[in-house]
Amino acid sequence: KSVETNYQPQPKEKHERRETMGKQSRKKKQRRASATSSPSTADLLRAIYDHVPNIKCKGLCHPTCASIPVQHVEYAHIVVNGLVEIDENHILGVQGGKHIILGDASKGGVCPMLKDKRCSIHDLRPLICRIYGVAEGLACEFGCKSEGMITRKEVDLLMDELEQINKEVLDE
């Protein structure tokens, strides 16, 4: 069963208005959405993440934590707020110019945020990690129970909104 998320994508007309905004107004909005330390970026990410149901993790899924694609804005959010050290072995590449691929090259691509078989940035984890176990077709194979499920369409809407935030931040 699907959980009611109350998530609504921005109306098309809002996107169209955004395209016609004056450059000065657009720059002000983008400055507020800066990925480095701006609370507004954290708030925008939290608004997306809050639409994903929680899951009671048993801590058995660590073997599935491999390399992950993250948006630049999520990567910056993790680095700035997670106080984690990322070195060149942790960035496996960039996919399509949009996603940074995180994985520990020295450990066969395992997620570099995995410490002692647990996620060391659980509260900051990217959207792709949050949907595991709660999205249609991605049920937890280890029997962890979620507070609800989200549909593939809801996942797509959340991913689209995240990509829009990422684009606005990168366009600064």
Backbone as JSON, one array per atom type, in Angstrom:
{
  "sequence": "KSVETNYQPQPKEKHERRETMGKQSRKKKQRRASATSSPSTADLLRAIYDHVPNIKCKGLCHPTCASIPVQHVEYAHIVVNGLVEIDENHILGVQGGKHIILGDASKGGVCPMLKDKRCSIHDLRPLICRIYGVAEGLACEFGCKSEGMITRKEVDLLMDELEQINKEVLDE",
  "N": [[0.83, -1.19, 0.0], [0.37, 2.26, -0.62], [1.68, 5.16, 0.95], [0.25, 8.2, 1.99], [1.78, 11.0, 0.92], [1.55, 13.72, 0.66], [3.07, 15.18, -1.03], [3.61, 17.56, -3.45], [4.48, 18.39, -6.67], [6.09, 21.35, -7.96], [3.89, 23.58, -9.58], [3.56, 23.71, -13.15], [3.28, 26.29, -14.16], [4.61, 27.76, -12.23], [7.25, 27.0, -12.65], [7.5, 28.12, -15.2], [7.2, 30.82, -14.58], [9.5, 31.14, -13.12], [11.4, 30.98, -15.1], [11.02, 33.39, -16.36], [11.72, 35.33, -14.59], [13.43, 38.29, -13.53], [16.98, 38.81, -13.94], [18.3, 39.8, -11.68], [16.54, 39.21, -9.55], [16.51, 36.42, -9.78], [19.2, 35.79, -9.22], [19.31, 36.56, -6.51], [17.57, 34.66, -5.38], [18.98, 32.32, -5.98], [21.34, 32.73, -4.55], [20.35, 32.45, -2.0], [19.96, 29.76, -2.03], [22.39, 28.54, -1.91], [24.73, 25.89, -1.86], [26.78, 25.49, -0.03], [26.78, 26.33, 2.82], [24.35, 27.31, 3.42], [21.37, 27.64, 5.23], [19.0, 27.51, 3.85], [19.31, 25.76, 1.7], [19.65, 23.35, 3.07], [17.13, 23.27, 4.22], [15.53, 23.01, 1.93], [16.37, 20.5, 1.01], [15.62, 18.93, 3.22], [12.85, 19.21, 3.1], [12.26, 17.68, 0.86], [13.29, 15.17, 1.66], [11.67, 14.65, 3.86], [9.37, 13.61, 2.79], [9.74, 10.98, 2.41], [8.98, 7.87, 3.71], [9.85, 6.68, 7.01], [12.06, 4.02, 8.01], [12.51, 1.11, 9.93], [15.51, 0.14, 10.56], [17.4, -2.81, 10.55], [20.05, -3.04, 10.37], [21.28, -4.82, 8.66], [21.75, -4.51, 6.02], [24.17, -3.59, 5.07], [25.92, -4.95, 3.23], [24.85, -4.21, 0.79], [25.43, -1.6, 0.39], [26.87, 0.03, -1.83], [28.72, 1.76, -4.39], [27.33, 4.98, -4.95], [25.2, 7.23, -6.74], [25.12, 10.68, -6.29], [23.55, 13.88, -6.11], [25.18, 16.99, -6.8], [24.49, 19.01, -4.96], [23.61, 17.52, -2.77], [25.95, 16.18, -2.11], [27.61, 18.36, -1.34], [26.12, 19.2, 0.86], [26.4, 17.0, 2.58], [29.2, 16.97, 3.01], [29.67, 19.54, 4.14], [27.89, 19.63, 6.37], [28.11, 17.15, 7.56], [30.63, 16.85, 8.36], [32.53, 15.13, 7.27], [35.34, 13.46, 5.88], [36.34, 13.47, 2.62], [38.21, 11.82, 0.28], [40.29, 11.48, -2.7], [40.01, 8.78, -3.34], [37.4, 8.27, -2.74], [35.7, 9.35, -4.58], [34.42, 8.16, -7.36], [33.8, 9.01, -9.87], [32.07, 11.14, -12.25], [28.78, 11.22, -13.28], [27.18, 11.74, -16.24], [27.57, 14.47, -15.92], [25.96, 15.31, -13.89], [25.73, 13.8, -11.53], [27.7, 12.87, -8.75], [29.71, 10.13, -8.24], [29.96, 8.27, -5.48], [32.12, 6.17, -3.73], [34.31, 3.82, -2.23], [37.22, 3.37, -3.67], [39.4, 1.85, -2.9], [38.25, -0.2, -1.57], [36.74, -1.75, -3.26], [34.57, -0.24, -4.23], [32.7, 0.16, -2.22], [30.39, 2.06, -0.26], [31.75, 5.04, 0.97], [30.82, 6.12, 3.3], [30.08, 4.18, 4.98], [30.63, 2.85, 8.03], [31.86, 0.6, 10.34], [29.87, -1.23, 9.57], [27.56, 0.32, 9.48], [25.66, 3.22, 8.5], [27.39, 6.16, 8.51], [26.46, 8.68, 8.17], [23.74, 8.83, 8.53], [21.51, 10.59, 9.11], [21.98, 12.53, 7.23], [21.99, 11.24, 4.84], [21.81, 10.67, 1.28], [19.04, 11.1, -1.08], [18.75, 8.83, -2.75], [19.57, 6.75, -1.11], [17.71, 6.92, 0.93], [15.32, 6.04, -0.21], [15.55, 3.32, -0.41], [14.04, 0.37, 0.51], [11.58, 1.55, 0.99], [10.33, 2.24, -1.32], [8.28, 1.32, -4.11], [9.13, -1.75, -5.52], [11.62, -1.72, -4.38], [11.79, -3.04, -1.95], [12.99, -3.87, 1.3], [15.27, -6.43, 1.45], [15.97, -7.67, 3.73], [14.01, -7.69, 5.58], [13.33, -5.37, 6.99], [11.04, -3.04, 8.3], [8.97, -0.54, 6.95], [7.39, 2.65, 7.55], [5.55, 3.09, 5.67], [4.92, 2.96, 2.12], [6.21, 4.33, -0.93], [5.21, 5.29, -4.19], [6.5, 4.53, -7.49], [6.1, 6.71, -9.12], [5.94, 8.78, -7.24], [8.56, 8.69, -6.29], [9.91, 9.46, -8.61], [8.95, 12.11, -8.84], [10.06, 13.27, -6.53], [12.78, 12.94, -7.11], [12.95, 14.54, -9.41], [12.41, 17.07, -8.29], [14.61, 17.32, -6.59], [16.63, 17.35, -8.5], [16.03, 19.78, -9.74], [16.58, 21.63, -7.68], [19.31, 21.14, -7.45], [20.16, 21.99, -9.99], [19.56, 24.74, -9.88], [21.33, 25.56, -7.89], [23.81, 24.93, -9.04], [23.76, 26.6, -11.23], [24.38, 29.07, -10.27]],
  "CA": [[0.0, 0.0, 0.0], [1.1, 3.52, -0.71], [1.42, 6.1, 2.03], [-0.07, 9.55, 1.52], [2.96, 11.81, 1.21], [1.22, 15.14, 0.55], [4.07, 15.84, -1.86], [3.09, 18.13, -4.68], [5.52, 19.08, -7.41], [5.77, 22.74, -8.26], [3.08, 23.68, -10.79], [4.3, 24.09, -14.34], [3.29, 27.74, -14.3], [5.63, 28.3, -11.34], [8.51, 26.83, -13.37], [7.52, 29.09, -16.28], [7.45, 32.13, -13.97], [10.89, 31.15, -12.72], [12.18, 31.24, -16.31], [10.86, 34.78, -16.8], [12.14, 36.27, -13.55], [14.58, 39.12, -13.86], [18.25, 38.22, -13.53], [18.62, 40.21, -10.32], [15.7, 38.42, -8.65], [16.98, 35.04, -9.88], [20.46, 35.69, -8.5], [19.01, 36.6, -5.08], [17.02, 33.37, -5.01], [20.03, 31.32, -6.05], [22.25, 32.93, -3.43], [19.72, 31.86, -0.82], [19.99, 28.3, -2.18], [23.78, 28.1, -2.03], [24.9, 24.55, -1.28], [27.88, 25.35, 0.89], [26.38, 26.32, 4.23], [23.08, 28.02, 3.54], [20.28, 26.86, 5.82], [17.9, 27.33, 2.91], [19.55, 24.52, 0.95], [19.33, 22.27, 3.99], [15.67, 23.24, 4.35], [14.98, 22.46, 0.69], [16.63, 19.06, 1.01], [14.8, 18.34, 4.27], [11.47, 19.17, 2.6], [12.17, 16.51, -0.02], [13.53, 13.96, 2.45], [10.54, 14.41, 4.76], [8.3, 12.89, 2.07], [10.11, 9.57, 2.34], [8.65, 7.23, 4.99], [10.94, 6.12, 7.81], [12.16, 2.56, 8.03], [13.21, 0.61, 11.1], [16.62, -0.6, 9.98], [18.0, -3.85, 11.39], [21.5, -2.97, 10.2], [21.75, -6.0, 7.93], [21.86, -4.19, 4.59], [25.47, -3.02, 4.74], [26.54, -5.49, 2.02], [24.27, -3.58, -0.41], [25.87, -0.2, 0.34], [27.95, 0.13, -2.8], [28.85, 3.11, -4.94], [26.03, 5.64, -5.1], [25.19, 8.52, -7.42], [24.49, 11.74, -5.51], [23.55, 15.2, -6.73], [26.22, 17.88, -6.26], [23.97, 19.72, -3.79], [23.61, 16.56, -1.66], [27.36, 15.96, -1.76], [28.04, 19.53, -0.58], [25.39, 19.16, 2.13], [27.03, 15.96, 3.4], [30.55, 17.4, 3.37], [29.62, 20.7, 5.03], [27.16, 19.36, 7.61], [28.47, 15.86, 8.13], [32.02, 16.91, 8.81], [33.21, 13.91, 6.82], [36.48, 13.69, 5.0], [36.23, 12.77, 1.34], [39.45, 11.95, -0.48], [40.16, 11.1, -4.11], [39.57, 7.39, -3.43], [35.96, 8.18, -2.47], [34.94, 9.84, -5.73], [34.71, 7.25, -8.46], [33.6, 9.7, -11.13], [30.89, 11.98, -12.41], [27.89, 10.58, -14.24], [26.36, 12.67, -17.01], [27.76, 15.84, -15.46], [24.95, 15.65, -12.88], [25.88, 13.04, -10.3], [29.01, 12.44, -8.28], [29.63, 8.72, -7.83], [30.73, 8.03, -4.26], [32.45, 4.78, -3.44], [35.7, 3.71, -1.82], [37.93, 2.59, -4.69], [40.32, 0.91, -2.26], [37.45, -1.29, -0.99], [35.86, -2.31, -4.28], [33.4, 0.59, -4.5], [31.81, 0.26, -1.06], [30.1, 3.44, 0.12], [32.74, 5.52, 1.93], [30.16, 6.56, 4.53], [29.8, 2.98, 5.76], [31.62, 2.66, 9.1], [31.45, -0.47, 11.25], [28.65, -1.83, 9.02], [26.43, 1.24, 9.65], [25.8, 4.49, 7.78], [27.91, 7.18, 9.42], [25.78, 9.96, 7.89], [22.35, 8.41, 8.36], [20.6, 11.74, 9.08], [22.3, 13.34, 6.05], [22.11, 10.37, 3.66], [21.14, 11.19, 0.08], [17.72, 10.58, -1.42], [18.84, 7.48, -3.31], [19.67, 5.83, 0.03], [16.47, 7.02, 1.71], [14.2, 5.33, -0.83], [15.73, 1.87, -0.29], [13.16, -0.26, 1.5], [10.29, 2.22, 1.12], [9.78, 2.51, -2.66], [7.82, 0.17, -4.88], [10.2, -2.44, -6.22], [12.86, -1.65, -3.61], [11.54, -3.51, -0.58], [14.19, -4.35, 1.97], [15.39, -7.88, 1.38], [16.34, -8.16, 5.06], [12.82, -7.68, 6.42], [13.1, -4.13, 7.73], [9.68, -2.55, 8.08], [8.84, 0.9, 6.78], [6.13, 3.25, 8.0], [4.71, 3.18, 4.49], [5.64, 2.81, 0.85], [5.94, 5.36, -1.91], [5.12, 4.76, -5.54], [7.58, 4.91, -8.41], [5.78, 8.07, -9.57], [6.34, 9.69, -6.15], [10.02, 8.72, -6.31], [10.29, 10.29, -9.76], [8.67, 13.52, -8.51], [11.07, 13.7, -5.56], [14.06, 13.03, -7.84], [12.86, 15.72, -10.27], [12.53, 18.26, -7.44], [16.01, 17.37, -6.17], [17.42, 17.77, -9.66], [15.76, 21.21, -9.94], [17.36, 22.34, -6.66], [20.7, 20.99, -7.85], [20.38, 22.84, -11.17], [19.55, 26.13, -9.43], [22.56, 25.81, -7.15], [24.94, 24.88, -9.98], [23.65, 27.72, -12.17], [24.76, 30.34, -9.61]],
  "C": [[0.87, 1.24, 0.0], [0.72, 4.42, 0.46], [1.15, 7.47, 1.4], [1.1, 10.46, 1.9], [2.68, 13.3, 1.23], [2.25, 15.9, -0.27], [3.41, 16.32, -3.14], [4.24, 18.79, -5.42], [5.11, 20.52, -7.68], [4.95, 22.77, -9.55], [3.92, 24.17, -11.96], [4.37, 25.6, -14.49], [4.33, 28.38, -13.4], [7.01, 28.17, -12.0], [8.62, 27.85, -14.49], [7.8, 30.49, -15.74], [8.93, 32.25, -13.61], [11.77, 31.49, -13.93], [12.1, 32.7, -16.72], [11.27, 35.79, -15.74], [13.33, 37.07, -14.03], [15.85, 38.5, -13.31], [18.6, 38.58, -12.09], [17.83, 39.38, -9.31], [16.16, 36.97, -8.63], [18.27, 34.85, -9.09], [20.24, 35.71, -6.99], [18.49, 35.25, -4.61], [18.11, 32.3, -4.99], [21.03, 31.49, -4.92], [21.68, 32.34, -2.16], [19.8, 30.34, -0.86], [21.41, 27.77, -2.31], [24.0, 26.81, -1.26], [25.92, 24.5, -0.17], [27.44, 25.31, 2.35], [25.03, 26.97, 4.46], [22.01, 27.14, 4.17], [19.15, 26.63, 4.83], [18.09, 26.08, 2.05], [19.23, 23.32, 1.82], [17.82, 22.14, 4.15], [15.01, 22.65, 3.11], [15.19, 20.95, 0.62], [15.75, 18.35, 2.03], [13.35, 18.22, 3.81], [11.26, 17.99, 1.66], [12.29, 15.24, 0.8], [12.36, 13.63, 3.37], [9.38, 13.68, 4.1], [8.58, 11.4, 1.95], [9.8, 8.94, 3.7], [9.9, 6.7, 5.7], [10.92, 4.6, 7.73], [12.94, 2.17, 9.28], [14.29, -0.36, 10.61], [17.2, -1.59, 11.0], [19.53, -3.85, 11.28], [22.09, -4.16, 9.46], [22.06, -5.7, 6.47], [23.22, -3.65, 4.17], [26.15, -3.66, 3.53], [26.01, -4.85, 0.73], [24.71, -2.13, -0.56], [27.11, -0.08, -0.54], [28.05, 1.57, -3.28], [27.47, 3.69, -5.22], [26.18, 6.94, -5.88], [24.48, 9.55, -6.54], [24.55, 13.04, -6.3], [24.64, 16.05, -6.07], [25.75, 18.57, -4.98], [23.92, 18.79, -2.57], [25.04, 16.3, -1.18], [27.87, 17.12, -0.9], [27.39, 19.55, 0.8], [26.02, 18.15, 3.09], [28.39, 16.43, 3.9], [30.51, 18.53, 4.38], [29.0, 20.35, 6.38], [27.54, 18.06, 8.29], [29.87, 15.81, 8.67], [32.76, 15.63, 8.48], [34.34, 14.29, 5.88], [36.32, 12.83, 3.76], [37.57, 12.94, 0.64], [39.24, 11.42, -1.9], [39.74, 9.64, -4.3], [38.07, 7.24, -3.26], [35.1, 8.69, -3.61], [35.34, 9.0, -6.93], [34.53, 7.9, -9.82], [32.39, 10.6, -11.09], [30.07, 11.37, -13.53], [27.04, 11.63, -14.94], [26.49, 14.12, -16.59], [26.82, 16.24, -14.34], [25.21, 15.0, -11.54], [27.35, 12.75, -10.01], [28.83, 11.0, -7.81], [30.56, 8.53, -6.64], [30.93, 6.54, -4.07], [33.92, 4.74, -3.07], [36.42, 2.78, -2.79], [38.86, 1.55, -4.07], [39.59, -0.28, -1.63], [36.43, -1.81, -1.98], [34.58, -1.53, -4.52], [32.4, 0.7, -3.38], [31.59, 1.73, -0.71], [31.1, 3.9, 1.19], [32.13, 5.99, 3.25], [29.81, 5.39, 5.44], [30.94, 2.76, 6.75], [31.08, 1.62, 10.07], [30.07, -1.03, 10.88], [27.4, -0.97, 9.22], [26.72, 2.52, 8.87], [26.24, 5.57, 8.78], [27.26, 8.55, 9.22], [24.27, 9.73, 7.76], [21.38, 9.59, 8.27], [20.81, 12.61, 7.84], [22.3, 12.52, 4.75], [21.31, 10.9, 2.48], [19.81, 10.49, -0.2], [17.77, 9.15, -1.93], [18.93, 6.43, -2.2], [18.37, 5.8, 0.83], [15.34, 6.19, 1.12], [14.35, 3.81, -0.75], [14.84, 1.34, 0.84], [11.79, 0.38, 1.62], [9.64, 2.52, -0.23], [9.33, 1.21, -3.32], [8.99, -0.44, -5.63], [11.53, -2.41, -5.5], [12.64, -2.06, -2.16], [12.83, -4.05, 0.01], [14.21, -5.87, 1.98], [15.74, -8.5, 2.74], [15.2, -8.06, 6.06], [12.62, -6.44, 7.26], [11.74, -3.57, 7.34], [9.66, -1.03, 7.98], [7.49, 1.36, 7.3], [5.14, 3.4, 6.86], [5.56, 2.99, 3.25], [5.3, 4.01, -0.03], [6.0, 4.73, -3.3], [6.32, 5.21, -6.37], [7.36, 6.35, -8.91], [6.2, 9.09, -8.51], [7.87, 9.81, -6.09], [10.5, 9.63, -7.44], [10.07, 11.77, -9.48], [9.7, 14.07, -7.53], [12.43, 13.88, -6.24], [14.08, 14.26, -8.75], [13.03, 17.01, -9.46], [13.97, 18.42, -6.96], [16.9, 17.84, -7.32], [17.23, 19.26, -9.94], [16.55, 22.05, -8.93], [18.83, 22.31, -7.04], [21.04, 21.93, -9.01], [20.45, 24.31, -10.76], [20.84, 26.48, -8.71], [23.76, 25.85, -8.1], [24.94, 26.05, -10.95], [24.08, 29.05, -11.57], [25.9, 31.01, -10.3]]
}
